[in-house]
Amino acid sequence: MMDSDRVMTTPNQPSKPSHGDFQEVAWVSGFFRPLLIAMLATGLVAGPLTVYRVIAPWRLGYVLPLACLTALEGVYSTRQLGRPNWRDRRGLVFRFGEVVLLLSALRLATWLFSLGIPGPGTVRLWLIDPGSFFDDQFVIVSGLLLLAWGLAISITGDFLDLALQADEVAAHESTAWGEARSQMRVFLPLARADIVGRFATRWIWGGMGVVFCAALSQLSVTGGGAGSPLKVGLSRLGLPLEILAALIGYFLAGLMLMSQARLAVLRGRWYNQGLAVAPAVLRRWHVNSLLTLLLVAGVAALLPMASTSWLSVALYALTAFLARLFYGVLVVLMWLLSAILYPLRFLTTRGQPEQAALLPVEIPSQAETLSRLPAWLGGALLWAVVALIGGYFALSYLRAHGLLRGRWGRWLARLRLRLRLRLRLRLRLWWRARWARLNMAAGALGSAVRQRLGRWRTAEPSTEDTARVSRLRLGSLPPRERIRYFYLRTVRRAADQGMGRPPHKTPLEFVGDLEASWPDAEEDVRALTAAFLAARYNSRAIPLSEAHDVQSVWRRVMRALRGRPDAVHGRGAGTTHTAGNDGDRQGHVSPGVRRLP
């Protein structure tokens, strides 16, 4: 009873197809499909490369292997970005880092295999003129490599879109599949036929370009000089081995990829329709396609491609016709332009004969005459910015691939620490050298100031200078100048009292006059004079305590000088006397001068 009920309650739903039956892990995750895509991209690059070999005598043998590696790298990175755990790395930063690494590898390859290692003169030229870094060979080959890289990325993206998608599998594996009210029944599968058509269009146009480049590589251009006409013809009838291999490899790889794209379309259709397919069909598809294409390649290799005389005549006639047509159109355009511009000559000259235009005199600009910056500084700053931006993109790409972890991460950490320490050491040495230079400049400036002050000190100070010094605070003067100020102030006070020092008397001779006039201050006057002579003519360092002692003596002398002298030696009050031998002077005090007590 239970068994019969179980049979009766079984829902009448379409059998859900198994996702595992329509997957081939060995093909999707293997190396065969990336190899076919790399062969297709290399064949596309080989056509223009053959033409460049005819035009320019460059050594370009490294380009095809590098293009193959570039295409493989593009396939690998695109497949990695298709993984769900790489969603946070899908962006322009990752792709820019990839381009930076590819161009860096290309620059090294051009130096190692074609142009040679640049010398110091070339590096200096790059700093002065950064545009000279991008020579013709590097620009052209980088364009070819980016073409191969972009083609590999686009084809890999097409095949990722042709595969069974996660939402498509989730819709079919849902328990609500087939129910009338289910949202899953309105799921629209991908338009895989449009993706295949897009890939086929890209492949056919690329093949036409390769064939056209193969035809151009057989042409030879001679003449075109002063006495010889321009001649265009075929240099030889047979295709070179490399261009023939590129043609066969390009079309065979494209046909094999078209076969795999067709299988992906059928696999998606069978899965969406719930059809049961024998596993042998999916297993034998690749082998049968490969054997068929190898048979076609063997037959094509035996055919005399581009070696028949009729084909050469047709190519020559077509090329000559296009060249003559282009030349005729150019001549007509030049004649029309001259016919339009010729009447304007009479409007500008007004019928007068044309005079030779005077060449303007070149005046050097002020920027050229006044600029003292080195010529390489702007280029160095530009390259520093380019290196920082390129390094950021390259590190982002390497970090996305997980190459900055483990041993490589530790090595980069040590390298970063070493560079940081070296940069810090360089900055420290630079700062020490700069500081030593500044100290030398400050020392030279201080010496000049001290010499100027020394000359000012040795000069005979006037009464105004002495009065100006009296306005200063004594604490701001050094001990030697303070002692000199004490003596000069004493001599000026004595002159105010009518006892001026005659010019012919030295300080030692003037001591007797002061002692005779103020006998109470005899010892203090003698001590002040001795301190002044020691400060004036002795080069020893005077401590501050000695200046304080002299200041006490000076105050006692000044208190004694407030009284009238006991005897005046015939000089008369109010007259001005000037010191002689020691070069010091004093005179009348200005009425606005403030005296110390």
Residue pairs with C-beta under 8 A, 6 or more apart in sequence:
13 177
13 178
14 177
14 178
14 274
15 274
16 172
16 173
16 177
16 274
17 172
17 270
17 271
17 274
17 275
17 276
19 164
19 169
19 172
19 173
19 271
21 277
21 279
22 164
22 267
22 268
22 270
22 271
22 277
22 282
23 164
24 282
27 33
27 260
27 286
28 163
32 286
33 75
33 159
33 257
33 260
34 72
34 75
34 76
34 79
34 156
35 72
36 253
36 256
36 257
37 71
37 75
37 151
37 152
37 155
37 156
37 253
37 257
38 68
38 71
38 72
38 75
38 152
39 68
39 249
39 250
39 252
39 253
40 71
40 151
40 155
40 203
40 206
40 249
40 250
40 253
40 254
40 257
41 67
41 68
41 70
41 71
41 147
41 148
41 149
41 151
41 152
42 64
42 67
42 68
42 71
42 148
42 246
42 249
43 210
43 246
43 247
43 249
43 250
43 251
43 253
44 147
44 148
44 151
44 206
44 209
44 210
44 250
45 63
45 64
45 67
45 144
45 145
45 147
45 148
46 64
46 210
46 242
46 243
46 245
46 246
46 250
47 209
47 210
47 211
47 212
47 213
47 214
47 243
47 246
48 144
48 209
48 213
49 60
49 63
49 64
49 144
50 213
50 214
50 217
50 240
50 242
50 243
50 246
51 213
51 216
51 217
52 58
52 60
52 140
53 60
53 217
54 216
54 217
54 219
54 220
56 136
56 137
58 114
58 137
59 113
59 114
60 114
60 137
60 141
61 113
62 109
62 110
62 113
62 114
63 141
63 144
63 145
66 105
66 106
66 109
66 145
67 144
67 145
67 148
70 102
70 145
70 148
70 149
70 152
71 148
71 149
71 151
71 152
72 152
73 98
73 102
73 149
74 98
74 148
74 149
74 150
74 152
74 153
74 156
75 152
75 153
75 156
77 94
77 98
77 153
78 152
78 153
78 156
78 157
78 160
79 156
79 160
80 86
80 401
81 89
81 90
81 94
82 160
84 166
86 400
89 400
93 393
93 396
94 396
94 397
94 400
96 393
96 396
97 393
97 394
97 395
97 396
97 397
97 398
97 400
98 149
98 397
99 146
99 149
99 393
100 390
100 393
100 394
100 397
101 394
101 397
102 145
102 146
102 149
103 142
104 390
104 394
106 138
106 141
106 142
106 145
107 138
110 135
110 137
110 138
110 141
111 117
111 118
114 137
115 135
115 137
118 126
124 376
125 132
126 132
126 133
126 379
126 383
127 375
127 376
127 379
127 380
127 383
128 375
128 376
128 379
129 379
130 379
130 382
130 383
151 202
151 206
154 202
155 199
155 202
155 257
158 195
158 198
158 199
158 261
159 257
159 260
159 261
159 264
161 190
161 192
161 195
162 190
162 192
162 195
162 196
162 261
162 264
162 265
162 268
163 264
164 267
164 268
164 271
165 190
167 187
168 187
168 189
168 190
168 268
168 271
168 272
171 177
171 184
171 187
172 271
172 272
174 182
174 184
176 182
176 183
176 184
177 184
177 185
178 185
179 185
189 268
189 269
189 272
190 268
192 264
192 265
192 268
192 269
193 265
195 261
196 258
196 261
196 262
196 265
199 257
199 258
199 261
200 258
203 254
203 257
203 258
206 250
207 250
207 251
207 254
210 246
210 247
210 250
211 247
213 243
214 239
214 243
214 246
214 247
214 306
215 306
215 315
217 239
217 240
217 243
218 234
218 235
218 236
218 237
218 239
218 306
218 315
219 232
219 233
219 234
219 235
219 319
220 232
220 233
220 234
220 235
221 230
221 231
221 232
222 228
222 230
222 231
222 233
223 229
223 230
223 231
224 230
232 319
232 320
232 323
233 316
234 312
234 315
234 316
237 306
237 307
237 308
237 309
237 312
238 304
238 306
238 307
239 247
239 305
239 306
239 307
244 301
244 305
247 305
248 297
248 300
248 301
252 293
252 296
252 297
255 293
255 296
256 289
256 290
256 293
259 285
259 289
259 293
260 286
260 289
263 282
263 285
267 282
270 277
306 312
345 354
395 404
398 404
404 412
457 481
458 583
459 583
460 583
460 584
460 585
461 469
461 488
461 584
461 585
462 585
462 587
463 492
463 576
463 585
463 586
463 587
463 588
463 589
463 590
464 590
466 488
466 489
466 492
466 585
466 586
467 589
467 590
467 593
469 477
469 485
469 488
470 485
470 489
470 593
470 594
470 595
470 596
471 593
471 594
474 482
474 485
474 551
477 485
479 535
479 542
479 543
479 544
479 546
479 547
480 535
480 542
482 547
482 550
482 551
483 531
483 532
483 534
483 535
483 542
483 546
483 547
483 550
484 532
484 535
484 536
486 528
486 531
486 532
486 550
486 551
486 553
486 554
487 507
487 528
487 529
487 531
487 532
487 554
488 584
488 586
489 554
489 558
489 596
490 525
490 528
490 554
490 557
490 558
490 561
491 500
491 501
491 510
491 579
491 584
491 586
492 586
492 587
492 589
493 558
493 561
494 500
494 501
494 514
494 517
494 561
495 501
495 576
495 577
495 586
495 587
496 589
497 517
497 561
497 564
497 565
497 573
498 565
498 568
498 571
498 572
498 573
498 574
499 513
499 514
499 517
499 565
499 568
499 569
499 571
500 571
500 575
500 576
500 577
500 586
501 507
501 510
501 513
501 577
501 579
501 586
502 510
502 571
502 577
502 580
503 577
503 578
503 579
503 580
504 580
505 513
505 580
506 580
506 581
506 582
507 529
507 532
507 533
507 579
507 582
508 529
508 533
510 529
511 525
511 526
511 529
513 569
514 521
514 525
515 521
515 522
515 525
515 526
516 566
516 567
516 569
517 565
517 566
517 567
517 568
517 569
518 525
518 560
518 561
518 563
518 565
518 566
519 566
520 560
521 556
521 557
521 560
521 561
524 553
524 556
524 557
524 560
525 557
527 550
527 553
528 550
528 553
528 554
528 557
531 546
531 550
531 553
534 540
534 542
535 542
536 582
558 596
558 597
571 577
574 588
576 586
576 587
576 588
577 586
577 587
578 585
578 586
578 587
579 585
579 586
589 595
